[in-house]
């Protein structure tokens, strides 16, 4: 009797995930009990170091009591069923939250509150801070977009909103925007930039949020790829 006949009814990729967490000796036992074709597929997909260790053990061979082989078989089968059950639960679940979602929320918060929250993450949970910060998008990040993407943004946002959002932005960003506009659109932008002198910082933040929100909507629609 082959205690590993159950492998036939399971996805080999799932078995590999389970075996990767086992000792080289356990993997040797399992592969030695499988038909050569299945054993070859599993062996060649193991990490390089484990691949070599198991290959050496198979080559050397070993005599084991039937009870030991049976115990290993039952343990692997149990773990395999548990793994596949978890995968089924994950496949039927709905993803909520995440770093990208948190970054999107922060982008739409008051700047002061958003900065304080990021500072809290940085001081208390560097892993979350790193993940969230990766998805943060500010007006200055537009310099990272290629010209085609910038043109798409310009076409889809209100020209006056864009001008007001550019107050106190870098010359590099302004030049990037202007070079992707028609002469008339560039002239209109420059005229509106001259009117931003009396704009309060809070108002500038609101205009920037509008631009960022529009960029996010373009990304959601598949019309734009944000270079995070």
C-alpha positions as CSV (number, residue, x, y, z in Angstrom):
1,X,0.0,0.0,0.0
2,X,1.2,3.5,-0.9
3,X,0.3,5.8,1.9
4,X,0.7,8.8,-0.5
5,X,-2.0,7.9,-3.0
6,X,-4.0,10.9,-1.7
7,X,-1.6,13.2,-3.6
8,X,-3.3,12.2,-6.8
9,X,-6.5,14.1,-5.8
10,X,-4.7,17.3,-4.7
11,X,-3.1,20.2,-6.5
12,X,0.7,19.5,-6.7
13,X,1.3,23.2,-6.2
14,X,-0.5,23.0,-2.8
15,X,1.6,20.0,-1.8
16,X,4.7,21.9,-2.7
17,X,3.6,24.8,-0.4
18,X,3.2,22.3,2.5
19,X,6.4,20.4,1.8
20,X,8.5,23.6,1.7
21,X,7.9,24.0,5.5
22,X,8.9,20.4,6.2
23,X,12.4,19.0,6.9
24,X,14.5,17.7,4.1
25,X,14.1,14.2,5.5
26,X,10.3,14.4,5.4
27,X,10.4,15.7,1.9
28,X,12.8,12.8,1.0
29,X,10.2,10.3,2.4
30,X,7.3,11.8,0.5
31,X,9.1,12.0,-2.8
32,X,10.5,8.5,-2.5
33,X,7.0,7.2,-2.2
34,X,5.7,9.1,-5.3
35,X,5.9,8.0,-8.9
36,X,9.1,9.5,-10.5
37,X,7.2,12.0,-12.6
38,X,5.5,13.7,-9.7
39,X,8.6,13.5,-7.6
40,X,10.6,15.2,-10.4
41,X,8.1,18.1,-10.6
42,X,8.1,18.7,-6.8
43,X,11.9,18.3,-6.5
44,X,12.8,20.8,-9.2
45,X,10.5,23.4,-7.7
46,X,12.1,23.3,-4.2
47,X,14.5,26.1,-3.2
48,X,18.0,25.4,-4.5
49,X,19.6,24.4,-1.2
50,X,16.6,22.2,-0.2
51,X,16.6,20.7,-3.7
52,X,20.2,19.5,-3.3
53,X,19.8,18.2,0.2
54,X,16.7,16.1,-0.8
55,X,18.5,14.8,-3.9
56,X,21.4,13.6,-1.8
57,X,19.0,11.8,0.6
58,X,17.1,10.1,-2.2
59,X,20.4,9.0,-3.8
60,X,21.7,7.5,-0.5
61,X,18.4,5.7,0.3
62,X,17.2,4.6,3.7
63,X,15.2,1.8,5.4
64,X,12.3,3.1,7.5
65,X,9.6,1.3,9.5
66,X,6.2,1.1,7.8
67,X,4.7,2.9,10.9
68,X,7.0,5.9,10.4
69,X,6.1,6.2,6.7
70,X,2.4,6.0,7.6
71,X,2.7,8.7,10.4
72,X,4.5,11.0,7.9
73,X,1.8,10.4,5.3
74,X,-1.1,11.2,7.7
75,X,0.7,14.3,9.0
76,X,1.3,15.6,5.4
77,X,-2.3,14.8,4.4
78,X,-3.7,16.7,7.4
79,X,-1.5,19.7,6.7
80,X,-2.5,19.6,3.0
81,X,-6.2,19.6,3.8
82,X,-5.7,22.5,6.2
83,X,-3.8,24.5,3.7
84,X,-6.4,23.9,0.9
85,X,-9.2,24.9,3.3
86,X,-7.4,28.2,4.1
87,X,-7.0,28.8,0.4
88,X,-10.7,28.3,-0.2
89,X,-11.6,30.7,2.6
90,X,-9.2,33.3,1.2
91,X,-10.5,32.9,-2.4
92,X,-14.1,33.5,-1.2
93,X,-13.2,36.5,1.0
94,X,-13.4,40.2,0.2
95,X,-10.2,42.3,0.6
96,X,-10.8,45.3,2.8
97,X,-8.5,48.1,3.8
98,X,-4.8,47.9,3.0
99,X,-1.9,50.3,2.5
100,X,-3.2,51.7,-0.8
101,X,-6.6,52.4,0.7
102,X,-5.0,54.1,3.8
103,X,-2.8,56.3,1.6
104,X,-5.9,57.3,-0.5
105,X,-7.7,58.3,2.7
106,X,-4.7,60.3,4.0
107,X,-4.4,62.1,0.7
108,X,-8.0,63.4,1.1
109,X,-7.6,64.4,4.8
110,X,-6.5,67.8,6.1
111,X,-2.8,68.0,5.5
112,X,-2.0,68.5,9.2
113,X,-4.1,65.5,10.3
114,X,-2.6,63.4,7.5
115,X,1.0,64.3,8.4
116,X,0.3,63.6,12.1
117,X,-1.0,60.2,11.2
118,X,2.0,59.4,9.0
119,X,4.3,60.5,11.8
120,X,2.5,58.2,14.2
121,X,3.0,55.3,11.8
122,X,6.7,56.2,11.4
123,X,7.3,56.2,15.1
124,X,5.1,53.3,16.2
125,X,4.9,50.9,13.2
126,X,7.6,51.3,10.6
127,X,6.2,48.4,8.5
128,X,2.8,50.1,8.1
129,X,4.5,53.5,7.5
130,X,6.7,52.0,4.7
131,X,3.8,50.3,3.1
132,X,1.4,53.3,3.3
133,X,4.1,55.9,2.3
134,X,4.7,53.9,-0.9
135,X,1.2,54.7,-2.1
136,X,1.2,58.4,-1.0
137,X,0.6,60.8,-3.8
138,X,1.2,64.5,-3.7
139,X,1.1,67.2,-6.3
140,X,4.9,67.2,-6.7
141,X,4.8,63.5,-7.7
142,X,3.4,64.6,-11.1
143,X,7.0,65.1,-12.2
144,X,7.4,61.3,-12.1
145,X,4.6,60.8,-14.7
146,X,5.5,60.5,-18.3
147,X,4.3,63.2,-20.7
148,X,1.5,61.2,-22.0
149,X,0.1,60.7,-18.5
150,X,0.5,64.3,-17.7
151,X,-1.5,65.2,-20.9
152,X,-4.2,62.9,-19.8
153,X,-4.4,64.6,-16.4
154,X,-4.4,68.1,-17.9
155,X,-7.3,67.1,-20.2
156,X,-9.4,65.7,-17.4
157,X,-9.0,68.3,-14.7
158,X,-10.3,71.9,-14.5
159,X,-7.6,74.3,-15.7
160,X,-8.2,76.8,-13.0
161,X,-8.1,74.1,-10.3
162,X,-4.8,72.9,-11.7
163,X,-3.3,76.4,-11.6
164,X,-4.4,77.0,-8.0
165,X,-3.1,73.5,-7.0
166,X,0.3,74.5,-8.4
167,X,0.8,77.5,-6.1
168,X,4.2,77.2,-4.3
169,X,5.0,74.0,-6.3
170,X,8.5,73.6,-7.8
171,X,9.6,75.2,-11.0
172,X,10.3,71.7,-12.3
173,X,6.7,70.7,-11.9
174,X,5.3,73.8,-13.5
175,X,7.6,73.4,-16.4
176,X,6.5,69.8,-16.8
177,X,2.8,70.8,-16.9
178,X,3.4,73.7,-19.2
179,X,5.4,71.8,-21.8
180,X,2.5,69.3,-22.1
181,X,0.0,72.1,-22.9
182,X,-1.0,73.9,-26.0
183,X,0.2,77.5,-26.2
184,X,-3.3,78.9,-25.3
185,X,-3.7,76.5,-22.4
186,X,-0.2,77.4,-21.1
187,X,-1.0,81.1,-21.4
188,X,-4.3,80.6,-19.4
189,X,-2.4,78.6,-16.8
190,X,0.2,81.3,-16.3
191,X,-2.5,84.0,-16.0
192,X,-4.2,82.0,-13.3
193,X,-1.0,81.3,-11.5
194,X,-0.6,85.1,-11.1
195,X,-3.9,85.1,-9.3
196,X,-2.8,82.6,-6.6
197,X,-1.0,85.2,-4.5
198,X,-4.0,85.7,-2.2
199,X,-4.9,82.0,-1.9
200,X,-4.6,80.6,1.6
201,X,-2.6,77.4,2.1
202,X,-5.7,75.6,3.2
203,X,-7.4,76.5,0.0
204,X,-4.4,75.3,-2.0
205,X,-4.6,72.0,-0.2
206,X,-8.2,71.6,-1.2
207,X,-7.4,72.3,-4.9
208,X,-4.6,69.7,-4.7
209,X,-7.0,67.1,-3.2
210,X,-9.3,67.7,-6.2
211,X,-6.5,67.0,-8.6
212,X,-5.2,63.9,-6.7
213,X,-8.8,62.6,-6.5
214,X,-9.2,62.9,-10.2
215,X,-5.9,61.1,-10.8
216,X,-7.1,58.3,-8.6
217,X,-10.3,58.0,-10.5
218,X,-8.4,57.8,-13.8
219,X,-6.3,55.0,-12.3
220,X,-9.4,53.2,-11.1
221,X,-10.9,53.4,-14.6
222,X,-7.7,52.0,-16.1
223,X,-6.9,55.1,-18.0
224,X,-3.7,56.0,-16.1
225,X,-0.9,54.1,-14.3
226,X,0.4,55.9,-11.2
227,X,4.2,55.5,-10.9
228,X,4.4,54.6,-7.2
